[in-house]
């Protein structure tokens, strides 16, 4: 089977992602959730014209040179004012409602109080220091659109129009399993030819960071029977199943064969480096991703293929990470046949390359903060500009 281009598979995965369910969520618990409805403002914000300064509300036409305006009322935030008496000023504070009849606010530092009232030292403009009704949000406007991942400012915005709760995507239940008789968990003693399972905590963190509920199935023995049992169990428990390891073509790699036996294999082998042996399909209708066992390959394929798919399931409007451009301080002289993702550090618009680019060198990922994108057949020299993906865009 020919290796498939990364962009082609990314598009196919997004098209195949089905929306998960949604639920009503209290605003105080909605941070980081994906909004599943348009929120329309039921009121103007601010609901009435108010003062942007501590000072005095008055009519520009009432000002005469050298004449003090008597103070007719005092208006604090949260209190309804009376109409402004002609020829007077109102002492007003930031956020307080502008009294009917006033057409400007003069900051207190531009005024002088006396026994007669207040003298204004400047010539104010009509509308000065007044926040008009609906300046921030107009009644009937869409405040936050569906498909947005709710941040802190979004929650404040929803609260400002009186929204106590909203509909968000349900948290995805993601079953994670590791395959390989050579794997041991940290804290256990290592035997001959054994290694610690670094993929499990890494993938668990990436899943949790995007709001998924982890179902940890642990390490699965390298047998067809154990693999089939684990996959069937995972499909019953989870919305999505992810495995690491076992998707190559060796005699001890059972995942691909069991997916084909129990369900449907839709994607197999990408033109990507690291990460060629990636599998995608369904088990009893439940989406399944089989990631490579090498930790860098597992990291890269999760970030580039699995994460956008999970975001699309939750209804996010644009699940693909944004690509930025930066200048390289290294050269790349060997064109490859697959699209490569190099572990680099982005600082001040310049990319530096980690010296170890092996798919087993997880230290390169810990050192890096971005992936440089090298399309097939591409070379470049020092000082050229190339595409890259920051870890922040990849949820890492």
Secondary structure as UniProt FT lines:
FT   HELIX           6..16
FT   STRAND          22..26
FT   HELIX           27..29
FT   TURN            31..32
FT   STRAND          34..35
FT   STRAND          39..40
FT   STRAND          50..51
FT   STRAND          55..58
FT   HELIX           60..62
FT   TURN            65..66
FT   STRAND          69..75
FT   TURN            77..78
FT   TURN            86..87
FT   STRAND          88..92
FT   TURN            94..95
FT   TURN            100..101
FT   STRAND          104..107
FT   HELIX           108..110
FT   STRAND          111..114
FT   TURN            115..116
FT   STRAND          117..120
FT   TURN            126..129
FT   STRAND          130..131
FT   TURN            133..134
FT   TURN            139..140
FT   STRAND          142..144
FT   TURN            146..147
FT   HELIX           152..160
FT   TURN            161..162
FT   STRAND          165..169
FT   STRAND          173..179
FT   TURN            181..182
FT   STRAND          183..184
FT   TURN            186..187
FT   TURN            192..193
FT   STRAND          195..196
FT   HELIX           198..209
FT   TURN            210..211
FT   STRAND          213..220
FT   HELIX           224..237
FT   STRAND          240..244
FT   TURN            251..252
FT   HELIX           255..262
FT   STRAND          263..268
FT   STRAND          272..273
FT   STRAND          279..283
FT   TURN            284..285
FT   STRAND          286..291
FT   HELIX           295..301
FT   HELIX           302..306
FT   HELIX           307..314
FT   STRAND          324..328
FT   STRAND          339..347
FT   TURN            348..349
FT   STRAND          350..353
FT   TURN            359..360
FT   HELIX           362..367
FT   STRAND          370..374
FT   TURN            376..377
FT   TURN            382..383
FT   STRAND          385..390
FT   TURN            391..395
//
